[in-house]
Amino acid sequence: MASETTLAQGLRATDARAQYDAACKRLLSEKIILAHIMKSCLEEYRDCDVNEIAEKYIEGQPQVGEVPVLPDESGTMIHGLDTEDKSLTEGTVTYDIRFYAIAPSSGEHIRLIINAEAQGNFYPGYSLLTRGIYYCSRMISSQYGMEFTDSHYEKIKKVYSIWICMNPPKNRENTITRYRMTEECLVGSAKELVQHYDLLSVIMVCLGNPDSGNYDGILKLLGTLLSPSTSVQEKQQILLEDFDIPMKDILDEEVSAMCNLSQAVEERGFHKGIQQGIQQGTEETILAAIQSLMETMHWSVDQSMAALKIPESQREKYLKLLQRA
């Protein structure tokens, strides 16, 4: 049988990566998962029960791959995963998950988006934070003609852009950081109502190693859920025992799909000539295997070495080799 070309191998790996990303986003669009994220990251929901958030405050059903949102047209707006926000003058932006929620205290609508970005590089030529601010700005500007018209700026809805970063740098691992507008008096002591300027926030949720500090709460939940190296059975146990989340049919299906896809990409890495090198134990080929998984799946170094079952005693050596590569 003829061996696959590099292009064919790349296409197969890319397809697996796309399926893996889609499974991640479908998992994050589950209401109970969104509810945990909202309770941990958004001050409006901090005192709410997660089941109450899921059943009462998330409007409708976050959807996957639905109809684009067209700000330049009057009419209804559709919210869902991979939802495009198009404007004749501003170009196209694609959101991973987009939905409405109700603020518990006021009953007002809040527009939220969650971007699940499996970034191989936390700084992909620009700051993810700056991109998050841009997304928030687009969400506010696109409200004109739908949420408000003329000069009724008091009707603008608050927006959030929440980024789940699966491969942050070490100094960012297991951290949650919020960026928002605040009031600063330069002269005198004037005071404005907070709701007049607190209209956009970017929240960076950076996942990390289970052995690092702060690995609990939402960081443990998302780290477990999205881990490429944790088995389905382990995920089921942690979700149920630590977070009281039963693995219902849809959730179980997506978790299984992610684990299977992780295994598929790992196996494809071997088929690309890596298998022989792993068996022979050559440093160069093992290093290439790690780099291949990092580039193909956008996994961290630790996740890639775990998937390749590199012994703990050898991992420090490959970390140093990667730094020199």
Rosetta silent file (secondary structure, phi, psi, omega in degrees, C-alpha in Angstrom):
SEQUENCE: MASETTLAQGLRATDARAQYDAACKRLLSEKIILAHIMKSCLEEYRDCDVNEIAEKYIEGQPQVGEVPVLPDESGTMIHGLDTEDKSLTEGTVTYDIRFYAIAPSSGEHIRLIINAEAQGNFYPGYSLLTRGIYYCSRMISSQYGMEFTDSHYEKIKKVYSIWICMNPPKNRENTITRYRMTEECLVGSAKELVQHYDLLSVIMVCLGNPDSGNYDGILKLLGTLLSPSTSVQEKQQILLEDFDIPMKDILDEEVSAMCNLSQAVEERGFHKGIQQGIQQGTEETILAAIQSLMETMHWSVDQSMAALKIPESQREKYLKLLQRA
SCORE:     score description
SCORE:     0.000 S_00000001
   1 L     0.000  131.710 -179.207    0.000    0.000    0.000 S_00000001
   2 L   -66.226  141.763  178.991    1.385    3.386   -0.967 S_00000001
   3 L   -75.348  154.606 -179.708    2.267    5.649    1.953 S_00000001
   4 L   -69.399  145.153  173.616    0.304    8.837    2.443 S_00000001
   5 L   -72.242  163.478  177.168    1.741   12.058    1.092 S_00000001
   6 H   -59.179  -38.749  179.547    2.634   14.838    3.511 S_00000001
   7 H   -63.058  -45.514 -179.658   -0.381   16.781    2.226 S_00000001
   8 H   -62.536  -42.041  178.331   -2.732   13.847    2.850 S_00000001
   9 H   -62.476  -42.129  179.369   -1.317   13.368    6.328 S_00000001
  10 H   -63.129  -41.036  179.298   -1.710   17.065    7.021 S_00000001
  11 H   -64.674  -39.997  179.291   -5.298   17.048    5.825 S_00000001
  12 H   -65.217  -43.229  179.477   -6.122   14.055    8.021 S_00000001
  13 H   -66.338  -40.313  178.761   -4.527   15.680   11.055 S_00000001
  14 H   -63.344  -40.028  178.565   -6.264   18.976   10.319 S_00000001
  15 H   -62.445  -42.997  178.432   -9.600   17.186   10.039 S_00000001
  16 H   -64.381  -40.337  179.101   -9.040   15.524   13.427 S_00000001
  17 H   -63.050  -42.653  179.485   -8.022   18.865   14.919 S_00000001
  18 H   -62.851  -41.955  178.366  -11.178   20.515   13.523 S_00000001
  19 H   -65.320  -38.272  178.939  -13.331   17.737   14.969 S_00000001
  20 H   -63.475  -46.539  178.300  -11.524   18.070   18.307 S_00000001
  21 H   -59.784  -43.845 -179.577  -12.142   21.835   18.378 S_00000001
  22 H   -62.296  -40.336  178.418  -15.804   21.327   17.497 S_00000001
  23 H   -64.626  -40.409  176.581  -16.187   18.793   20.321 S_00000001
  24 H   -57.575  -47.799 -176.039  -14.573   21.269   22.756 S_00000001
  25 H   -68.226  -36.942  177.303  -16.980   24.003   21.759 S_00000001
  26 H   -65.700  -37.091  176.240  -20.024   21.746   21.972 S_00000001
  27 H   -62.666  -46.043 -178.680  -18.962   20.753   25.479 S_00000001
  28 H   -67.906  -21.325  179.850  -18.580   24.388   26.496 S_00000001
  29 L   -83.822   -4.615  174.487  -22.008   25.212   25.045 S_00000001
  30 L   -64.862  133.292 -174.265  -23.713   22.823   27.496 S_00000001
  31 H   -57.365  -40.077 -177.307  -25.810   24.967   29.834 S_00000001
  32 H   -67.215  -33.002  177.259  -24.487   23.401   33.032 S_00000001
  33 H   -71.839  -44.375  176.162  -20.889   24.073   31.936 S_00000001
  34 H   -58.659  -39.785 -178.966  -21.741   27.651   30.957 S_00000001
  35 H   -62.254  -41.335  177.455  -23.444   28.080   34.332 S_00000001
  36 H   -64.491  -41.074  178.126  -20.273   27.067   36.181 S_00000001
  37 H   -62.808  -45.264 -178.799  -18.231   29.500   34.070 S_00000001
  38 H   -63.672  -42.784 -179.449  -20.710   32.313   34.718 S_00000001
  39 H   -63.485  -38.024 -176.382  -20.829   31.700   38.474 S_00000001
  40 H   -81.613  -27.994 -170.021  -17.040   31.716   38.745 S_00000001
  41 H  -112.518  -23.080 -175.064  -16.262   34.576   36.366 S_00000001
  42 L  -111.351  123.548 -174.680  -19.202   37.000   36.267 S_00000001
  43 H   -62.519  -26.482 -179.664  -20.024   39.034   39.358 S_00000001
  44 H   -62.890  -23.863 -173.515  -23.713   39.147   38.455 S_00000001
  45 H  -115.589    8.120 -173.995  -24.017   35.394   39.095 S_00000001
  46 L   -59.919  -34.652 -177.086  -21.572   34.860   41.957 S_00000001
  47 L   -95.216    7.249 -177.617  -24.304   34.318   44.560 S_00000001
  48 L   -94.823  153.034  172.657  -26.489   32.130   42.330 S_00000001
  49 L   -76.551  141.829 -176.004  -26.767   28.349   42.306 S_00000001
  50 H   -61.864  -36.762  178.583  -25.358   26.821   39.108 S_00000001
  51 H   -67.269  -35.076  176.948  -28.569   24.923   38.390 S_00000001
  52 H   -65.184  -41.686  178.012  -30.537   28.134   38.815 S_00000001
  53 H   -61.180  -46.937 -176.958  -28.239   29.880   36.331 S_00000001
  54 H   -64.295  -40.596 -173.069  -28.605   27.056   33.805 S_00000001
  55 H   -90.709  -26.879 -171.242  -32.380   26.774   34.096 S_00000001
  56 H  -111.686  -36.601 -169.815  -33.440   30.343   34.809 S_00000001
  57 H  -104.663  -19.061  174.340  -30.901   32.882   33.591 S_00000001
  58 E   -86.891  119.757 -176.490  -29.470   31.459   30.355 S_00000001
  59 L   -85.259  134.125  176.880  -31.978   32.308   27.645 S_00000001
  60 L    66.803 -156.290 -178.182  -32.758   29.739   24.987 S_00000001
  61 L  -124.882  113.721  174.960  -30.265   27.080   23.986 S_00000001
  62 L   -53.284  129.968 -171.123  -26.704   27.978   22.980 S_00000001
  63 L  -114.513  161.538 -178.401  -26.428   26.470   19.517 S_00000001
  64 E  -111.298  123.709  173.222  -23.696   25.050   17.333 S_00000001
  65 L    61.473   45.630 -179.390  -23.153   26.247   13.757 S_00000001
  66 L   -96.370 -167.941 -172.122  -26.384   28.151   13.313 S_00000001
  67 L   -64.391  142.232  179.365  -27.433   31.066   11.060 S_00000001
  68 L   -63.034  153.686  174.281  -25.096   34.108   10.862 S_00000001
  69 E   -94.200  128.297 -177.424  -25.916   37.308   12.724 S_00000001
  70 L  -118.117   95.033 -176.822  -26.278   40.274   10.361 S_00000001
  71 L   -60.820  -24.186 -176.928  -26.110   43.600   12.242 S_00000001
  72 L   -81.783   -5.817  179.071  -26.952   45.601    9.119 S_00000001
  73 L  -105.504  143.448  173.555  -30.342   43.930    8.757 S_00000001
  74 L   -82.065  151.841  179.889  -33.393   44.660   10.860 S_00000001
  75 L   128.797 -159.923 -174.240  -35.128   41.670   12.375 S_00000001
  76 L   -78.764  156.530  176.566  -34.270   38.845   14.670 S_00000001
  77 L  -115.930  134.625 -178.545  -30.788   37.967   15.835 S_00000001
  78 L  -107.580  133.051 -175.606  -29.726   34.362   16.136 S_00000001
  79 L  -115.632  132.939  178.692  -27.202   33.396   18.772 S_00000001
  80 L  -178.664 -176.179 -178.328  -25.082   30.276   18.685 S_00000001
  81 E   -72.520  146.552 -177.792  -21.724   28.709   18.218 S_00000001
  82 L    53.917   42.012 -178.186  -19.589   29.854   15.277 S_00000001
  83 E   -90.711  128.024 -178.812  -21.985   32.773   14.823 S_00000001
  84 E   -89.169  144.077  176.968  -20.821   35.457   12.434 S_00000001
  85 E  -117.384   99.719 -172.728  -21.272   39.149   13.124 S_00000001
  86 E  -106.958  140.608  175.143  -21.200   40.833    9.713 S_00000001
  87 E  -138.959  143.337 -178.913  -21.285   44.521    8.878 S_00000001
  88 L   -60.898  -28.883 -175.540  -20.901   46.194    5.479 S_00000001
  89 L  -104.298  -17.141 -172.073  -18.284   48.503    6.931 S_00000001
  90 L  -111.791   -1.450  179.327  -16.625   46.401    9.624 S_00000001
  91 E    83.585 -159.759 -174.062  -15.986   43.016    8.018 S_00000001
  92 E  -120.950  136.501  174.853  -16.692   39.637    9.549 S_00000001
  93 E  -127.096  137.072  178.632  -16.090   38.298   13.051 S_00000001
  94 E  -111.626  126.440  177.575  -16.811   34.737   14.110 S_00000001
  95 E  -100.246  143.404  177.868  -17.808   33.941   17.685 S_00000001
  96 L   -72.077  -56.950  179.580  -17.461   30.449   19.118 S_00000001
  97 E  -132.373  133.070 -177.588  -20.428   30.587   21.487 S_00000001
  98 E  -141.954  130.322 -177.383  -22.847   33.459   21.732 S_00000001
  99 E  -159.891  165.671  174.953  -25.974   33.711   23.859 S_00000001
 100 E   -96.647  150.349  171.511  -28.163   35.949   26.011 S_00000001
 101 E  -140.150  158.849  179.900  -28.441   35.772   29.772 S_00000001
 102 E  -104.402  133.947  177.083  -30.583   37.631   32.296 S_00000001
 103 L   -75.166  124.570 -175.906  -28.994   39.570   35.159 S_00000001
 104 L   -58.903  -38.636 -173.674  -30.465   38.219   38.442 S_00000001
 105 L   -74.313  -39.683 -174.312  -30.568   41.559   40.264 S_00000001
 106 L  -108.358  -17.518 -175.267  -32.199   43.738   37.601 S_00000001
 107 L    79.190    3.715 -179.923  -33.797   41.283   35.190 S_00000001
 108 L   -76.454  155.642  175.318  -31.898   43.045   32.382 S_00000001
 109 E   -80.143  143.030  170.602  -30.402   41.150   29.468 S_00000001
 110 E  -122.050  133.934  177.294  -26.656   40.710   29.254 S_00000001
 111 E   -96.134  127.953 -178.136  -25.125   39.636   25.994 S_00000001
 112 E  -125.313  145.670  166.751  -22.326   37.164   26.419 S_00000001
 113 E  -128.800  147.399  173.184  -19.895   35.415   24.151 S_00000001
 114 E  -123.584  125.946  178.475  -17.464   32.711   25.102 S_00000001
 115 E  -108.125  114.065  177.315  -14.484   32.071   22.884 S_00000001
 116 E   -95.432  100.257 -174.799  -12.863   28.677   23.351 S_00000001
 117 E  -112.744  110.382  176.470   -9.460   29.112   21.767 S_00000001
 118 L   -82.448   74.586 -173.242   -7.040   26.176   21.870 S_00000001
 119 L   -77.548  122.859  173.281   -4.093   28.476   21.285 S_00000001
 120 L   -71.381  -25.776  179.069   -0.770   26.802   20.550 S_00000001
 121 L  -131.324  121.561 -178.607    0.766   30.198   21.199 S_00000001
 122 L   -65.352  -22.849  177.842   -0.704   32.533   23.810 S_00000001
 123 L  -120.276   76.564 -175.191    0.715   35.454   21.797 S_00000001
 124 L   -78.245   53.132 -178.496   -0.142   34.574   18.155 S_00000001
 125 L    87.692   -3.983  178.499    1.360   37.778   16.764 S_00000001
 126 L  -160.305  171.235  178.258   -1.005   39.900   18.864 S_00000001
 127 L   -85.914  130.250  175.235   -2.516   39.986   22.334 S_00000001
 128 H   -62.028  -31.211  177.453   -5.588   37.799   22.887 S_00000001
 129 H   -62.034  -44.726  178.522   -6.741   40.464   25.334 S_00000001
 130 H   -61.337  -39.788  176.959   -6.733   43.088   22.581 S_00000001
 131 H   -64.050  -39.437  177.609   -8.748   40.735   20.391 S_00000001
 132 H   -62.146  -39.993  177.381  -11.206   40.248   23.259 S_00000001
 133 H   -64.218  -40.161  176.540  -11.641   44.012   23.573 S_00000001
 134 H   -61.199  -44.315  179.189  -12.288   44.189   19.829 S_00000001
 135 H   -60.071  -43.864  178.032  -14.930   41.465   20.123 S_00000001
 136 H   -61.114  -42.936 -179.882  -16.648   43.366   22.935 S_00000001
 137 H   -61.689  -41.997  177.645  -16.577   46.559   20.879 S_00000001
 138 H   -64.120  -38.286 -179.818  -18.160   44.774   17.926 S_00000001
 139 H   -66.303  -33.472  177.260  -20.848   43.324   20.162 S_00000001
 140 H   -74.528  -48.126 -177.108  -21.725   46.777   21.414 S_00000001
 141 H   -64.346  -31.484 -178.694  -21.649   48.489   18.012 S_00000001
 142 L   -73.607   -8.221  178.829  -23.744   45.718   16.438 S_00000001
 143 L   -75.279  -19.172 -179.113  -26.567   46.462   18.897 S_00000001
 144 E   -65.163  129.904 -178.715  -27.480   49.625   17.006 S_00000001
 145 L    91.377  -11.358  178.538  -30.686   49.044   15.080 S_00000001
 146 L  -120.151  -51.639  178.070  -31.544   45.944   17.121 S_00000001
 147 L   -91.592  -30.203  179.895  -31.279   46.809   20.794 S_00000001
 148 E  -151.904  158.148  176.952  -31.502   50.576   20.373 S_00000001
 149 L  -134.523  168.260  179.293  -32.020   53.236   17.703 S_00000001
 150 L    53.940 -126.203 -176.423  -31.388   56.955   17.357 S_00000001
 151 L  -108.755   24.161 -177.874  -29.815   58.294   20.560 S_00000001
 152 L   -85.613   62.805 -178.136  -31.180   55.743   23.048 S_00000001
 153 H   -68.889  -15.652  178.535  -27.761   54.671   24.259 S_00000001
 154 H   -66.076  -12.561 -178.657  -29.232   53.833   27.654 S_00000001
 155 H   -92.715    1.845  179.135  -30.522   50.606   26.067 S_00000001
 156 L   -63.036  133.706  179.257  -27.067   49.219   25.295 S_00000001
 157 L   -89.629  145.401  177.526  -26.622   45.746   26.788 S_00000001
 158 E   -69.408  143.581 -179.227  -23.519   44.754   28.736 S_00000001
 159 E  -126.869  150.391  175.512  -21.172   42.362   26.944 S_00000001
 160 E  -128.892  142.997  167.786  -18.542   39.869   28.033 S_00000001
 161 E  -122.087  113.341 -176.647  -15.837   38.103   26.074 S_00000001
 162 E  -110.501  124.088 -176.309  -14.573   35.083   28.009 S_00000001
 163 E  -110.099  123.366  175.283  -11.511   33.271   26.702 S_00000001
 164 E   -96.716  104.758 -174.867  -10.703   29.707   27.702 S_00000001
 165 E   -99.468  113.011 -172.902   -6.964   29.430   27.077 S_00000001
 166 L   -88.051  -12.680 -177.786   -5.836   25.812   27.035 S_00000001
 167 L  -141.143   62.294 -179.303   -2.132   26.399   26.528 S_00000001
 168 L   -80.241  166.699  174.121   -1.048   29.585   28.324 S_00000001
 169 L   -65.678  162.676 -174.855    2.540   30.375   29.358 S_00000001
 170 H   -54.966  -40.716 -176.533    3.668   29.037   32.740 S_00000001
 171 H   -72.797   -4.975  178.036    3.207   32.364   34.528 S_00000001
 172 H  -108.765   -8.065 -174.704   -0.441   32.424   33.427 S_00000001
 173 L   -60.256  140.175  178.164   -1.394   28.841   34.265 S_00000001
 174 L    53.776   50.101  175.567   -4.416   28.374   36.541 S_00000001
 175 E  -130.896  152.353  172.790   -5.332   32.049   36.608 S_00000001
 176 E  -129.960  122.764 -175.432   -8.522   33.988   35.929 S_00000001
 177 E  -129.133  135.634 -179.792   -8.137   37.682   35.120 S_00000001
 178 E  -111.620  139.199  177.135  -10.790   40.297   34.405 S_00000001
 179 E  -124.690  124.502 -177.062  -10.281   43.477   32.362 S_00000001
 180 E  -152.510  171.173  178.476  -12.959   46.169   32.464 S_00000001
 181 L   -80.849  137.335  175.822  -13.573   49.909   32.452 S_00000001
 182 L  -132.091  162.225 -179.794  -13.207   51.749   35.766 S_00000001
 183 L   -90.806  136.484  177.213  -13.623   55.358   36.854 S_00000001
 184 L  -137.244  112.266 -179.589  -10.549   57.454   37.644 S_00000001
 185 L   -82.407  119.484  179.470  -10.946   61.040   38.819 S_00000001
 186 L   -86.113  -35.962  176.130   -8.041   63.169   37.636 S_00000001
 187 L  -137.739  130.877  179.967   -9.244   66.392   39.273 S_00000001
 188 L    80.735 -164.329 -175.704  -11.889   66.600   41.992 S_00000001
 189 L  -137.271   45.419  179.069  -14.122   63.765   43.162 S_00000001
 190 L   -67.635  147.928  179.978  -16.923   63.428   40.610 S_00000001
 191 L  -129.935  133.185  176.629  -18.862   60.151   40.634 S_00000001
 192 L  -113.334  152.111  175.898  -20.778   58.495   37.798 S_00000001
 193 L   -63.163  132.993 -176.062  -23.173   55.579   38.091 S_00000001
 194 H   -57.358  -39.740 -176.172  -21.232   52.378   37.488 S_00000001
 195 H   -66.083  -11.642  178.934  -23.834   51.000   35.073 S_00000001
 196 H   -80.311  -20.712  179.983  -23.184   53.941   32.729 S_00000001
 197 L  -127.379  -15.091  179.460  -19.646   52.792   31.907 S_00000001
 198 L   -83.363   71.405 -172.995  -19.395   49.184   33.096 S_00000001
 199 L  -113.941   -8.821  178.277  -20.570   47.835   29.749 S_00000001
 200 E  -147.959  141.583  177.356  -17.783   45.523   28.612 S_00000001
 201 E  -143.354  141.136  172.241  -15.427   43.055   30.244 S_00000001
 202 E  -113.183  130.570 -179.491  -12.848   40.614   28.930 S_00000001
 203 E  -123.153  125.123 -179.821  -12.090   37.605   31.118 S_00000001
 204 E  -104.417  114.748  177.186   -9.099   35.358   30.504 S_00000001
 205 E  -104.544  107.641 -175.199   -9.425   31.863   31.965 S_00000001
 206 E  -105.736  113.017 -178.746   -6.013   30.213   31.679 S_00000001
 207 L   -77.519  162.357 -177.195   -5.946   26.478   32.347 S_00000001
 208 L  -156.409 -172.161 -177.947   -2.893   24.743   33.742 S_00000001
 209 L   -67.782  136.693  177.976   -1.219   21.688   35.166 S_00000001
 210 L   -58.408  -23.468 -178.859   -3.175   19.817   37.874 S_00000001
 211 L   -84.991   -6.401  179.655   -0.025   19.879   40.013 S_00000001
 212 L   -83.873  169.397  178.830    0.152   23.681   39.924 S_00000001
 213 L   -69.809  163.289  176.927   -1.472   26.014   42.435 S_00000001
 214 L    67.168   12.143 -177.414   -5.089   27.213   42.188 S_00000001
 215 L   -81.758   77.956  175.407   -6.171   23.995   40.464 S_00000001
 216 L  -155.837 -179.199  179.292   -9.706   23.877   41.817 S_00000001
 217 H    56.843 -137.893 -175.333  -13.169   25.229   41.071 S_00000001
 218 H   -64.871  -29.766  178.970  -13.788   26.221   37.470 S_00000001
 219 H   -66.927  -38.645  176.494  -10.105   25.732   36.578 S_00000001
 220 H   -71.331  -40.961  179.870  -10.281   22.093   37.652 S_00000001
 221 H   -59.445  -52.294 -178.377  -13.656   21.601   35.961 S_00000001
 222 H   -70.053  -37.563  178.382  -12.502   22.957   32.596 S_00000001
 223 H   -61.347  -40.162  177.722   -9.050   21.401   32.913 S_00000001
 224 H   -69.349  -47.561 -175.356  -10.630   17.994   33.457 S_00000001
 225 H   -61.288  -40.744 -173.225  -13.285   18.418   30.798 S_00000001
 226 H   -99.592    3.254 -178.625  -10.893   19.569   28.066 S_00000001
 227 L   -66.323  131.242  177.558   -7.887   17.437   28.966 S_00000001
 228 L   -81.344  -11.838 -174.547   -6.625   15.335   26.042 S_00000001
 229 L  -110.628   -6.937  178.552   -4.905   12.851   28.357 S_00000001
 230 L   -88.063  132.760 -176.949   -7.588   12.177   30.999 S_00000001
 231 L   -70.494  161.307  178.011   -9.712    9.102   30.304 S_00000001
 232 H   -58.433  -42.851 -178.068  -13.485    9.213   29.924 S_00000001
 233 H   -63.032  -42.275  177.978  -13.894    7.234   33.139 S_00000001
 234 H   -63.594  -42.301  179.254  -11.697    9.664   35.108 S_00000001
 235 H   -62.508  -44.596  179.424  -13.612   12.626   33.716 S_00000001
 236 H   -57.873  -44.870 -177.360  -16.934   11.055   34.627 S_00000001
 237 H   -65.343  -46.301 -178.602  -15.794   10.430   38.184 S_00000001
 238 H   -65.836  -44.341 -179.015  -14.377   13.937   38.752 S_00000001
 239 H   -62.093  -39.995 -178.020  -17.370   15.709   37.191 S_00000001
 240 H   -76.035  -47.751 -173.812  -19.830   13.732   39.288 S_00000001
 241 H   -76.372  -37.635 -175.978  -17.978   13.647   42.610 S_00000001
 242 H   -93.077  -27.128 -173.692  -16.461   17.147   42.602 S_00000001
 243 H  -126.931    2.489  178.299  -19.053   19.133   40.648 S_00000001
 244 L    55.798   38.613  178.008  -22.250   17.073   40.851 S_00000001
 245 L  -109.300  105.699  177.508  -22.448   16.969   37.051 S_00000001
 246 L   -73.391  145.468 -179.830  -23.828   13.640   35.806 S_00000001
 247 L   -82.451   84.835  177.787  -22.589   12.530   32.404 S_00000001
 248 L   -70.583  172.930 -171.607  -25.824   12.662   30.470 S_00000001
 249 H   -51.528  -51.963 -174.736  -26.034   11.297   26.953 S_00000001
 250 H   -66.799  -46.608 -179.151  -24.898   14.412   25.052 S_00000001
 251 H   -61.779  -44.045  179.404  -22.135   15.335   27.497 S_00000001
 252 H   -61.796  -40.618 -179.488  -20.902   11.747   27.617 S_00000001
 253 H   -63.323  -43.821 -178.153  -20.892   11.573   23.815 S_00000001
 254 H   -70.197  -40.805  178.173  -18.796   14.730   23.433 S_00000001
 255 H   -61.728  -43.929  178.252  -16.310   13.745   26.150 S_00000001
 256 H   -62.418  -41.311  179.642  -15.871   10.337   24.508 S_00000001
 257 H   -61.633  -43.023  179.320  -15.448   11.989   21.105 S_00000001
 258 H   -61.782  -45.573  179.978  -12.719   14.273   22.441 S_00000001
 259 H   -63.553  -40.999  179.020  -10.811   11.384   23.999 S_00000001
 260 H   -65.265  -40.511 -179.845  -11.123    9.325   20.814 S_00000001
 261 H   -68.353  -37.198  175.865   -9.957   12.246   18.663 S_00000001
 262 H   -59.429  -44.285  179.097   -6.988   12.846   20.962 S_00000001
 263 H   -65.110  -38.459 -178.988   -6.035    9.212   20.502 S_00000001
 264 H   -63.972  -44.033 -179.733   -6.564    9.462   16.732 S_00000001
 265 H   -66.459  -39.035  177.089   -4.240   12.441   16.384 S_00000001
 266 H   -59.349  -45.931 -178.783   -1.670   10.707   18.569 S_00000001
 267 H   -64.959  -37.472  179.895   -1.848    7.610   16.364 S_00000001
 268 H   -67.298  -32.420  175.431   -1.563    9.694   13.200 S_00000001
 269 H   -60.912  -41.103  176.938    1.557   11.283   14.607 S_00000001
 270 H   -63.561  -42.800 -175.923    3.071    7.807   14.883 S_00000001
 271 H   -66.240  -17.788 -178.988    2.014    6.932   11.326 S_00000001
 272 H   -84.997   25.211  176.843    3.888    9.961    9.987 S_00000001
 273 H    96.360   -1.000 -176.777    7.177    8.204   10.617 S_00000001
 274 H   -79.990  -30.482 -173.859    7.304    8.957   14.327 S_00000001
 275 H   -55.964  -46.758 -178.392    6.474    5.434   15.447 S_00000001
 276 H   -60.896  -40.817 -178.784    9.815    3.996   14.390 S_00000001
 277 H   -67.222  -38.522  178.124   11.686    6.762   16.156 S_00000001
 278 H   -62.746  -44.124 -178.480    9.713    6.338   19.359 S_00000001
 279 H   -64.729  -37.480 -179.322   10.397    2.611   19.322 S_00000001
 280 H   -80.357  -18.197  176.898   14.087    3.202   18.687 S_00000001
 281 L    79.258   20.230 -179.439   14.143    5.924   21.314 S_00000001
 282 L   -72.427  132.988 -177.227   15.939    8.535   19.185 S_00000001
 283 H   -60.313  -40.916 -176.073   15.816   11.966   20.780 S_00000001
 284 H   -61.690  -42.150 -176.284   15.340   13.757   17.459 S_00000001
 285 H   -74.959  -37.218  176.556   12.244   11.768   16.502 S_00000001
 286 H   -64.264  -40.200  177.023   10.670   11.955   19.951 S_00000001
 287 H   -61.623  -41.643  178.029   11.271   15.701   19.877 S_00000001
 288 H   -63.943  -35.870  179.291    9.614   15.835   16.449 S_00000001
 289 H   -64.973  -43.459  178.431    6.654   13.884   17.836 S_00000001
 290 H   -61.315  -48.335 -179.091    6.175   16.384   20.655 S_00000001
 291 H   -62.920  -36.917  179.514    6.402   19.319   18.244 S_00000001
 292 H   -62.227  -45.332  179.448    3.992   17.628   15.833 S_00000001
 293 H   -67.481  -37.526  178.722    1.306   17.241   18.500 S_00000001
 294 H   -63.642  -40.916 -178.616    1.846   20.800   19.732 S_00000001
 295 H   -76.550  -40.482 -176.292    1.446   22.174   16.207 S_00000001
 296 H   -73.736  -45.456 -174.503   -1.370   19.865   15.094 S_00000001
 297 H  -102.613   -7.511 -175.445   -3.490   19.904   18.238 S_00000001
 298 L    58.738   38.266  176.471   -2.246   23.131   19.821 S_00000001
 299 L   -87.425  163.219  174.712   -1.531   21.190   22.999 S_00000001
 300 L   -76.316  170.049  176.969    0.947   22.239   25.649 S_00000001
 301 H   -59.634  -46.076 -178.171    4.329   20.545   26.019 S_00000001
 302 H   -61.621  -42.960 -179.891    3.076   18.624   29.064 S_00000001
 303 H   -64.425  -40.395 -179.211   -0.076   17.442   27.277 S_00000001
 304 H   -66.356  -42.481  179.753    1.921   16.303   24.237 S_00000001
 305 H   -68.296  -34.722  177.134    4.434   14.367   26.323 S_00000001
 306 H   -65.654  -41.750  179.901    1.620   12.761   28.311 S_00000001
 307 H   -64.193  -33.328  179.733   -0.115   11.688   25.086 S_00000001
 308 L   -86.034   -1.164  178.620    3.151   10.153   23.854 S_00000001
 309 L    57.799   41.170  175.163    3.621    8.413   27.225 S_00000001
 310 L   -75.894  127.724 -177.669    7.102    9.842   27.699 S_00000001
 311 L   -56.322  145.474 -179.952    8.345    8.804   31.168 S_00000001
 312 H   -55.165  -37.137 -176.486    8.375   11.529   33.823 S_00000001
 313 H   -64.720  -19.730 -177.448   12.099   10.995   34.310 S_00000001
 314 H  -103.103   -8.481 -171.554   12.783   12.057   30.701 S_00000001
 315 H   -67.084  -36.615  179.510   10.425   15.024   30.390 S_00000001
 316 H   -61.548  -37.673  178.969   12.820   17.624   31.784 S_00000001
 317 H   -60.645  -44.320 -177.856   15.355   16.617   29.119 S_00000001
 318 H   -74.126  -28.014  173.820   12.853   17.212   26.309 S_00000001
 319 H   -62.080  -43.563  179.387   11.744   20.516   27.795 S_00000001
 320 H   -66.977  -39.973  178.432   15.344   21.722   27.563 S_00000001
 321 H   -64.129  -39.036  178.807   15.711   20.364   24.023 S_00000001
 322 H   -65.471  -37.012  179.247   12.528   22.166   22.952 S_00000001
 323 H   -65.724  -30.073  179.520   13.810   25.437   24.374 S_00000001
 324 H   -87.299  -16.622 -175.087   16.947   25.090   22.258 S_00000001
 325 L   -69.300    0.000    0.000   15.083   23.974   19.133 S_00000001
